[in-house]
Amino acid sequence: MDIQSALENWIESDIRLLDLGCGDGTILLNLKNKKGIKGLGVEIKPENIQKCLEKGVNVIEHNIDKGLASITSDSFDVVLMSQTIQALNNPNLALSEITRIGKRCIVTIPNFGNWKSRLTLLFKGKMPITNPLKETWYSTQNIHLCTLKDFESLCSDLEIVIDEKKVLNSKGRTGWYLYLLPNLLGSSVMYKIRK
């Protein structure tokens, strides 16, 4: 199962979905076409906003780091934050806000504790470049790299419940072997969370 299939399995049809850091709108468009969702994207980059508009994806320009106070509590069935949280200045605030706004939330994070990252640091002494972490250290937007254990500890501190997680390999697929040592083997992880 790949990340798109996993998302489709976790998201019901005909729901209201907010995608924070929606990028070019591809995920929202796919979910609209396959699941009939009513989606809204939030994006900060003008070039991504333009791509969303060209695809017919509803999007607003907003800096997530400035908070989401203008969005009312429980106004969306699902809030999605895929590969976004590590690029925020205040990931703890973002987690608190998404669990306030959405009845359920899905967060996907790159796992800095993956074995490839660890070996690159150990043997090369350099910051790793992997599928989820594609940029060099000086050009990346990622400012809060974390491991699965870090993210799960933050959820615990914020009293956020993790209902389910899917551990993914570097190709975005899941497999039983990844659950043996998820913090070591997982390249990224999808979490289904709620307050």
C-alpha positions as CSV (number, residue, x, y, z in Angstrom):
1,M,0.0,0.0,0.0
2,D,1.4,3.4,-0.9
3,I,0.8,6.8,0.8
4,Q,-2.0,7.8,-1.6
5,S,-3.9,4.5,-1.0
6,A,-3.4,4.8,2.7
7,L,-4.9,8.3,2.7
8,E,-7.8,7.1,0.6
9,N,-8.4,4.3,3.1
10,W,-8.4,6.7,6.0
11,I,-10.7,9.3,4.5
12,E,-14.4,8.7,4.1
13,S,-16.4,9.9,1.1
14,D,-18.3,13.3,1.1
15,I,-16.5,14.9,4.0
16,R,-15.1,18.4,4.6
17,L,-11.3,18.3,4.5
18,L,-8.7,21.0,5.2
19,D,-5.2,20.4,3.8
20,L,-2.6,22.5,5.5
21,G,0.5,23.0,3.4
22,C,-1.4,21.6,0.4
23,G,1.4,22.3,-2.1
24,D,0.2,22.2,-5.7
25,G,-3.2,20.6,-4.7
26,T,-2.5,17.2,-6.1
27,I,-3.7,15.3,-2.9
28,L,-6.9,17.4,-2.7
29,L,-7.7,17.0,-6.3
30,N,-7.2,13.2,-6.1
31,L,-9.4,13.0,-3.0
32,K,-12.1,15.1,-4.6
33,N,-12.1,12.9,-7.7
34,K,-12.0,9.6,-5.8
35,K,-13.9,10.3,-2.6
36,G,-16.1,13.3,-3.4
37,I,-14.6,15.4,-0.6
38,K,-15.3,19.1,-0.2
39,G,-11.7,20.3,0.3
40,L,-9.9,23.5,1.1
41,G,-6.2,23.9,0.8
42,V,-4.0,26.3,2.8
43,E,-0.7,27.3,1.2
44,I,1.9,30.0,1.5
45,K,3.8,29.8,-1.7
46,P,2.3,31.9,-4.6
47,E,3.5,29.4,-7.3
48,N,1.7,26.5,-5.5
49,I,-1.4,28.6,-5.0
50,Q,-1.4,29.3,-8.8
51,K,-1.1,25.5,-9.5
52,C,-4.0,24.8,-7.2
53,L,-6.2,27.4,-8.9
54,E,-5.2,26.0,-12.3
55,K,-6.4,22.5,-11.1
56,G,-9.7,24.0,-9.8
57,V,-8.7,23.3,-6.2
58,N,-10.0,25.7,-3.5
59,V,-7.1,27.3,-1.7
60,I,-6.4,30.2,0.5
61,E,-3.0,31.9,1.2
62,H,-2.1,31.7,4.9
63,N,1.0,31.3,7.0
64,I,0.3,28.3,9.3
65,D,2.9,29.6,11.8
66,K,0.8,32.7,12.4
67,G,-1.9,30.4,13.8
68,L,-5.3,29.2,12.7
69,A,-7.5,31.2,15.1
70,S,-9.8,32.4,12.2
71,I,-10.9,28.8,11.6
72,T,-13.7,27.7,14.0
73,S,-13.4,24.6,16.1
74,D,-14.7,21.3,14.7
75,S,-15.3,23.0,11.3
76,F,-13.7,20.2,9.3
77,D,-14.2,16.4,9.4
78,V,-10.5,15.8,8.7
79,V,-7.5,18.1,8.8
80,L,-4.6,16.8,6.7
81,M,-1.0,18.0,7.3
82,S,1.3,15.9,5.0
83,Q,5.0,16.5,5.1
84,T,4.4,20.0,6.6
85,I,4.9,20.0,10.3
86,Q,8.7,19.8,10.2
87,A,8.8,23.1,8.2
88,L,6.9,25.0,10.8
89,N,8.4,27.2,13.5
90,N,5.8,26.0,16.1
91,P,4.8,22.4,15.4
92,N,3.3,22.1,18.9
93,L,1.0,25.0,18.2
94,A,0.0,23.6,14.8
95,L,-0.8,20.2,16.4
96,S,-3.0,21.9,19.0
97,E,-4.7,23.9,16.4
98,I,-5.4,21.1,13.9
99,T,-6.9,18.9,16.7
100,R,-9.2,21.8,17.6
101,I,-10.3,22.5,14.0
102,G,-10.7,18.9,12.8
103,K,-12.7,16.1,14.3
104,R,-9.9,13.8,13.1
105,C,-6.5,14.7,11.8
106,I,-3.9,13.0,9.6
107,V,-0.3,14.0,9.9
108,T,2.5,12.6,7.8
109,I,6.1,13.2,9.0
110,P,9.5,12.3,7.6
111,N,11.4,10.1,10.1
112,F,14.9,11.5,10.8
113,G,15.5,8.3,12.9
114,N,15.5,6.1,9.8
115,W,18.5,3.8,9.4
116,K,19.6,5.5,6.2
117,S,19.7,8.9,8.0
118,R,21.6,7.4,10.9
119,L,24.2,5.7,8.7
120,T,24.7,8.8,6.7
121,L,25.4,10.8,9.8
122,L,27.6,8.1,11.3
123,F,29.8,7.3,8.2
124,K,29.7,10.5,6.2
125,G,29.3,12.9,9.0
126,K,26.8,14.9,6.9
127,M,23.1,15.6,7.1
128,P,21.3,13.0,5.0
129,I,19.4,13.5,1.8
130,T,16.5,11.0,1.4
131,N,13.2,10.8,-0.4
132,P,11.2,12.6,2.3
133,L,14.2,14.9,3.1
134,K,15.3,15.8,-0.4
135,E,17.2,19.1,0.0
136,T,20.6,19.8,1.4
137,W,20.8,21.1,5.0
138,Y,21.3,24.7,3.9
139,S,18.4,24.8,1.4
140,T,15.8,22.8,3.1
141,Q,12.6,24.3,4.6
142,N,12.7,21.7,7.3
143,I,13.6,23.3,10.6
144,H,12.3,20.8,13.1
145,L,13.4,17.3,12.1
146,C,12.2,14.6,14.4
147,T,11.9,10.9,14.8
148,L,8.7,8.8,15.4
149,K,9.5,8.7,19.1
150,D,9.9,12.5,19.2
151,F,6.5,13.1,17.4
152,E,4.7,10.5,19.6
153,S,6.2,12.2,22.8
154,L,4.9,15.6,21.6
155,C,1.5,14.1,21.0
156,S,1.5,12.7,24.5
157,D,2.6,16.0,26.0
158,L,-0.2,17.8,24.2
159,E,-2.7,15.1,25.3
160,I,-3.3,14.1,21.6
161,V,-4.5,10.6,21.0
162,I,-2.9,8.6,18.3
163,D,-5.6,6.3,16.9
164,E,-3.5,4.7,14.2
165,K,-0.2,4.9,12.4
166,K,1.1,3.7,9.1
167,V,4.9,3.3,8.7
168,L,6.1,3.9,5.2
169,N,9.4,3.0,3.4
170,S,11.3,5.3,1.2
171,K,9.0,4.6,-1.7
172,G,5.9,5.6,0.3
173,R,4.7,2.0,0.8
174,T,3.9,0.1,3.9
175,G,4.8,-3.4,4.9
176,W,4.7,-5.7,7.9
177,Y,8.5,-5.6,8.4
178,L,8.4,-1.9,9.0
179,Y,6.5,-2.4,12.2
180,L,9.2,-4.6,13.7
181,L,11.4,-1.5,14.4
182,P,9.4,1.5,13.1
183,N,11.7,4.2,14.3
184,L,14.6,2.6,12.6
185,L,13.0,1.2,9.5
186,G,10.4,3.8,8.7
187,S,11.2,6.5,6.2
188,S,8.0,8.4,7.0
189,V,4.9,7.8,9.0
190,M,1.2,8.7,8.7
191,Y,-0.6,9.3,12.0
192,K,-4.4,9.5,12.6
193,I,-4.8,11.7,15.6
194,R,-7.5,13.5,17.6
195,K,-7.8,15.5,20.9
